[in-house]
Amino acid sequence: MTRSEEHGVPEVSRASMAVAALSTVVEWYDFTLYLYFATVLSRVFFGGGDGSLLATLAGFAISYGMRPLGAMAFGHIGDRIGRQRTLMLSMMLMTLAMLATALLPDHAAIGPAAGALLILLRCLMAFSVGGEYTGVVAYLLEGAREDRRGLITSLASAASEVGALLAVAIAALTVGAMGTVRLDAWGWRVPFFVGAALAGGVWFARSTMEESPDFLRQLKQHSVPESPLRHTLTHHRPALLRTFAISALGSITYYVGITYVPAFLSSSGILAEGRSLWLSTVAAVAVILVTPLAGALSDRVGRKPVLIGLGVAGMLLPLSMFGLMAGGGGLPIAAGAIVLACLAGGVSAVGAPATAEQFPGEGRLSGLALGVTVATAIFGGLTPFLAELFVRHTGWAAVPGAMIAVVAVAVMPVFLTMPETQPGLVKARTHEQSAREAREN
């Protein structure tokens, strides 16, 4: 008998699980596109010049402040009325935000107001994305078999990287197909129209999804919390700290180790704009391959040892990889980018089930909202801006790697002391302890 059947609720179909897993393509397509197109958007919306790239990255950081607010809003909705309807609502807002971005007037047409409108739409996008990834992770975790949670929830991270791959490929094709004049005049709109169409398709597909078995269980048992946020803050404070730590490392390795790299290479004069985008395509493919392997490994040996290993790698590798890329040369640059991307992909893969398993179904989305998105806002949205700022002011190309290493050192005590959450290992250890106690008595 399956876990859901024991509670008298139906299993989630494979079709619904596939829609949920693949739908994270959209959010990461949009936000990755913004960073990969940062130098183009800096000219189009902020008029070019020395401070325009920093202004574009600052807009990215500002908008990320909306992610925790959106996560708490959508987390409350998801914990109260269900996962499926919440995911429908967030995707509708994302579709509207991307379409409006594609239609925005530029700096040449309305001056500084163009940059302000761009940032405003980024805030709307960030608000809607706030509950997106955590909602998908919770849905996949609650619909997966306990012995395959790591693999299944890691698919959300893999699909995210598919979105990033799609973003960098379309950005590279757009940049390569036209000169700077046409790109700045109208070509930049094409990738955002593609994103709006993609989001609309996912919104339609989500209308066919079933509700999460765990939420149906809560309805059956009348255990849906009246105030999910208060419930989480009251009963699961240590879990919030652990979730924050896992997400901090995942965010900084992704946003500095993957999405900032093209801007780092082009703004430092190491690679041309188009070549740095194509390099990111190779890195994205590497992440897609690594992510399910890391998720499956965590099913076999546990979340804790894999996270500890990745934390140690985060202390040692990023400094040398950024230094390697700064030295120039095709092979060293490619090796540095791929190693950084694989590290980020591994943390994201294991972080997905590890964070969701910190909480029971009751209040799970609200717990993820507080732990995951607050960490993402701090260590994701802000760090590309800080990395660019530190590189410019210090002249030390390895500064972004040092930022990752510092966070890895800071979260390691949490990783070392956190309990294992992989259900099979937890049950096996509980059984062994019970058997040992029985023998002693």
PEPEGI-V242578 format. One line per field, one symbol per residue. psi: psi as a letter, one per 20 degrees, with the letter a starting at -180 (. if undefined). Layout:
psi: ???
//
This chain:
psi: prghhhjkqqqpqhghhggggiiiggghgghhggghjghghhggijjarhihghhghhhggghiiighghghghggghhgiqgghghgghhghgggghghghjqqahhgjbhhghghghghhggghghhgjfghgggggggiiqqhijgggghhhhgghghgggggghghggggghiqrhghghghhhhghhhghgggghghgghhiiqrqphhhhggghjljpqgnhghgghgilghhggggggghgghghhghgifhhgghggghijgqqgghhghhhgghhggghhhghggghhhhgiqgghghgghgghhhhggghghhghhirpgghggggggggghgghgggghhghhghiiqrhojghhghgggghgghhgifhhhgghggghghhhjohjghhhgghgggghighghhiqqqiogghghghggggghghhhh.
//
